[in-house]
Amino acid sequence: MSDALMAYGWRVLDFLSNANNGTAKVYELIDRVQIPIEIALKIVDYLESRGIVQVTQRDLKGDHTLAITPAGRSILSQYAAR
């Protein structure tokens, strides 16, 4: 399961790294990356639990504001170097 979440996670990290100030809302993310909301929220939970992204503002409807962390940028740069 974690492999599947990271497979989508790379796309999420790439999106966030190119977003304004490294932050974006979940609904922007699902529109750009083209993933269902329920999968996006699982990915966010997974990445947040590992310190790769930070939820800077929570929303009752799931449209959280996300920020890529320095750890997330490091992982993304390692992935891009492959």
Buried (B, 14 or more C-beta within 10 A) or exposed (E): EEEEBBEBBEBBBBBBBEBEEBBBBBBBBBEBBEBEBEBBBBBBEBBBEBEBBBBEEEEEEBBBBBBBBEBBBEBBEEEEEE
